[in-house]
Amino acid sequence: MKKKSIRVKKNTRRKRSVPLSGGAMKVMEQQLEKFRQQFGRDPGPDDLVFFDADADMPQLIDHDKAEEALLVAMTAAGIAPELIHAIQRTGRFVTEENSHLLPKEALAEWQAAIEEYRHLQRTGKFN
């Protein structure tokens, strides 16, 4: 199966391809459709992927709204709850495709967050 990827800009204005999992690609496609519905056009190269849905023009969403939107999108994409917990805890989205790029400490932090979620689930302490 061919991997899907999305083009991203760096500050140097060069573009590169970043491989995305099926779930992450679904989230990106949903955001693209939301952008079209909200603003009546395709996003341009300087437009945001995650934006304030209450704004008339594409603009940055505030931090709390961004976290909530990301949680909704990850849940809708079917991302496992322990992975969502690890993403929220570490600020990373570790996949088979990108894990080799991370230092051992970052991978250990990711795995610890997953184990923390499982422990909280087993003990009934998850809120």
C-alpha atoms as a printed R data frame, in Angstrom:
    type eleno elety resid chain resno       x      y      z
1   ATOM     1    CA   MET     A     1   0.000  0.000  0.000
2   ATOM     2    CA   LYS     A     2   1.360  3.412 -0.937
3   ATOM     3    CA   LYS     A     3   2.011  5.755  1.981
4   ATOM     4    CA   LYS     A     4   0.226  9.058  1.909
5   ATOM     5    CA   SER     A     5   2.111 12.188  2.757
6   ATOM     6    CA   ILE     A     6   1.460 15.868  3.094
7   ATOM     7    CA   ARG     A     7   3.662 18.742  1.995
8   ATOM     8    CA   VAL     A     8   4.835 21.041  4.774
9   ATOM     9    CA   LYS     A     9   6.780 24.259  4.708
10  ATOM    10    CA   LYS     A    10   9.784 25.059  6.779
11  ATOM    11    CA   ASN     A    11  10.957 28.587  7.532
12  ATOM    12    CA   THR     A    12  13.323 28.377  4.588
13  ATOM    13    CA   ARG     A    13  10.339 28.177  2.203
14  ATOM    14    CA   ARG     A    14  11.524 24.758  1.056
15  ATOM    15    CA   LYS     A    15   8.922 22.037  1.027
16  ATOM    16    CA   ARG     A    16   9.303 18.470  2.156
17  ATOM    17    CA   SER     A    17   7.056 15.440  2.350
18  ATOM    18    CA   VAL     A    18   6.090 14.059  5.745
19  ATOM    19    CA   PRO     A    19   4.585 10.548  5.842
20  ATOM    20    CA   LEU     A    20   1.274 10.369  7.708
21  ATOM    21    CA   SER     A    21  -0.606  7.402  9.096
22  ATOM    22    CA   GLY     A    22  -4.085  6.697  7.783
23  ATOM    23    CA   GLY     A    23  -5.615  8.286 10.888
24  ATOM    24    CA   ALA     A    24  -3.480 11.404 10.646
25  ATOM    25    CA   MET     A    25  -4.269 11.707  6.938
26  ATOM    26    CA   LYS     A    26  -7.974 11.468  7.752
27  ATOM    27    CA   VAL     A    27  -7.604 14.322 10.257
28  ATOM    28    CA   MET     A    28  -5.829 16.450  7.654
29  ATOM    29    CA   GLU     A    29  -8.536 15.741  5.073
30  ATOM    30    CA   GLN     A    30 -11.211 16.680  7.619
31  ATOM    31    CA   GLN     A    31  -9.421 19.938  8.366
32  ATOM    32    CA   LEU     A    32  -9.164 20.709  4.651
33  ATOM    33    CA   GLU     A    33 -12.915 20.214  4.279
34  ATOM    34    CA   LYS     A    34 -13.611 22.346  7.370
35  ATOM    35    CA   PHE     A    35 -11.461 25.112  5.890
36  ATOM    36    CA   ARG     A    36 -13.386 24.977  2.611
37  ATOM    37    CA   GLN     A    37 -16.725 25.087  4.418
38  ATOM    38    CA   GLN     A    38 -15.673 27.920  6.710
39  ATOM    39    CA   PHE     A    39 -13.960 30.184  4.181
40  ATOM    40    CA   GLY     A    40 -15.368 29.050  0.830
41  ATOM    41    CA   ARG     A    41 -11.986 28.311 -0.724
42  ATOM    42    CA   ASP     A    42  -8.995 25.991 -0.586
43  ATOM    43    CA   PRO     A    43  -6.315 26.987  1.900
44  ATOM    44    CA   GLY     A    44  -3.337 28.863  0.547
45  ATOM    45    CA   PRO     A    45   0.323 28.227  1.380
46  ATOM    46    CA   ASP     A    46   0.224 30.607  4.374
47  ATOM    47    CA   ASP     A    47  -3.107 29.416  5.799
48  ATOM    48    CA   LEU     A    48  -3.352 27.420  8.991
49  ATOM    49    CA   VAL     A    49  -4.289 23.740  9.164
50  ATOM    50    CA   PHE     A    50  -5.961 24.158 12.559
51  ATOM    51    CA   PHE     A    51  -7.782 27.468 12.735
52  ATOM    52    CA   ASP     A    52 -10.382 29.296 14.789
53  ATOM    53    CA   ALA     A    53 -13.719 28.059 13.423
54  ATOM    54    CA   ASP     A    54 -15.455 31.093 14.939
55  ATOM    55    CA   ALA     A    55 -13.362 33.625 13.004
56  ATOM    56    CA   ASP     A    56 -14.271 35.296  9.716
57  ATOM    57    CA   MET     A    57 -10.691 35.028  8.451
58  ATOM    58    CA   PRO     A    58  -8.247 32.143  8.959
59  ATOM    59    CA   GLN     A    59  -6.467 32.816 12.219
60  ATOM    60    CA   LEU     A    60  -4.787 30.947 15.001
61  ATOM    61    CA   ILE     A    61  -7.094 29.235 17.428
62  ATOM    62    CA   ASP     A    62  -6.465 29.922 21.101
63  ATOM    63    CA   HIS     A    63  -4.607 27.211 23.008
64  ATOM    64    CA   ASP     A    64  -7.622 25.744 24.832
65  ATOM    65    CA   LYS     A    65  -9.717 25.649 21.653
66  ATOM    66    CA   ALA     A    66  -6.798 24.065 19.777
67  ATOM    67    CA   GLU     A    67  -6.424 21.298 22.356
68  ATOM    68    CA   GLU     A    68 -10.157 20.604 22.271
69  ATOM    69    CA   ALA     A    69 -10.242 20.592 18.450
70  ATOM    70    CA   LEU     A    70  -7.274 18.238 18.325
71  ATOM    71    CA   LEU     A    71  -8.898 15.899 20.860
72  ATOM    72    CA   VAL     A    72 -12.133 15.830 18.847
73  ATOM    73    CA   ALA     A    73 -10.239 15.228 15.596
74  ATOM    74    CA   MET     A    74  -8.101 12.438 17.062
75  ATOM    75    CA   THR     A    75 -11.156 10.747 18.566
76  ATOM    76    CA   ALA     A    76 -13.084 11.051 15.285
77  ATOM    77    CA   ALA     A    77 -10.107  9.565 13.438
78  ATOM    78    CA   GLY     A    78 -10.278  6.512 15.686
79  ATOM    79    CA   ILE     A    79  -6.916  7.034 17.370
80  ATOM    80    CA   ALA     A    80  -6.584  4.728 20.378
81  ATOM    81    CA   PRO     A    81  -7.223  6.445 23.735
82  ATOM    82    CA   GLU     A    82  -3.805  5.501 25.115
83  ATOM    83    CA   LEU     A    83  -2.154  7.152 22.109
84  ATOM    84    CA   ILE     A    84  -4.256 10.282 22.556
85  ATOM    85    CA   HIS     A    85  -3.155 10.359 26.194
86  ATOM    86    CA   ALA     A    86   0.500  9.971 25.164
87  ATOM    87    CA   ILE     A    87   0.152 12.746 22.569
88  ATOM    88    CA   GLN     A    88  -1.330 15.074 25.175
89  ATOM    89    CA   ARG     A    89   1.323 14.140 27.751
90  ATOM    90    CA   THR     A    90   4.379 14.367 25.513
91  ATOM    91    CA   GLY     A    91   3.377 16.752 22.742
92  ATOM    92    CA   ARG     A    92   4.508 14.114 20.238
93  ATOM    93    CA   PHE     A    93   2.734 11.765 17.865
94  ATOM    94    CA   VAL     A    94   5.034  8.768 17.657
95  ATOM    95    CA   THR     A    95   4.488  6.316 14.805
96  ATOM    96    CA   GLU     A    96   6.413  3.430 13.284
97  ATOM    97    CA   GLU     A    97   7.404  5.826 10.512
98  ATOM    98    CA   ASN     A    98   8.921  8.480 12.787
99  ATOM    99    CA   SER     A    99  10.051  6.612 15.909
100 ATOM   100    CA   HIS     A   100  13.559  6.092 14.528
101 ATOM   101    CA   LEU     A   101  13.986  9.885 14.390
102 ATOM   102    CA   LEU     A   102  13.464 10.375 18.118
103 ATOM   103    CA   PRO     A   103  16.053 10.077 20.889
104 ATOM   104    CA   LYS     A   104  15.716  7.170 23.322
105 ATOM   105    CA   GLU     A   105  14.576  9.548 26.078
106 ATOM   106    CA   ALA     A   106  11.664 10.800 23.965
107 ATOM   107    CA   LEU     A   107  10.615  7.255 23.121
108 ATOM   108    CA   ALA     A   108  10.823  6.291 26.803
109 ATOM   109    CA   GLU     A   109   8.654  9.283 27.717
110 ATOM   110    CA   TRP     A   110   6.119  8.228 25.034
111 ATOM   111    CA   GLN     A   111   6.023  4.637 26.296
112 ATOM   112    CA   ALA     A   112   5.732  5.804 29.910
113 ATOM   113    CA   ALA     A   113   2.689  7.910 28.987
114 ATOM   114    CA   ILE     A   114   1.043  4.888 27.365
115 ATOM   115    CA   GLU     A   115   1.780  2.768 30.432
116 ATOM   116    CA   GLU     A   116   0.444  5.559 32.670
117 ATOM   117    CA   TYR     A   117  -2.847  5.530 30.736
118 ATOM   118    CA   ARG     A   118  -3.123  1.738 31.031
119 ATOM   119    CA   HIS     A   119  -2.356  1.874 34.760
120 ATOM   120    CA   LEU     A   120  -4.989  4.566 35.318
121 ATOM   121    CA   GLN     A   121  -7.511  2.507 33.370
122 ATOM   122    CA   ARG     A   122  -6.754 -0.650 35.375
123 ATOM   123    CA   THR     A   123  -7.019  1.137 38.714
124 ATOM   124    CA   GLY     A   124 -10.122  3.137 37.765
125 ATOM   125    CA   LYS     A   125  -8.329  6.410 38.476
126 ATOM   126    CA   PHE     A   126  -8.594  7.790 34.964
127 ATOM   127    CA   ASN     A   127 -10.704 10.944 34.909
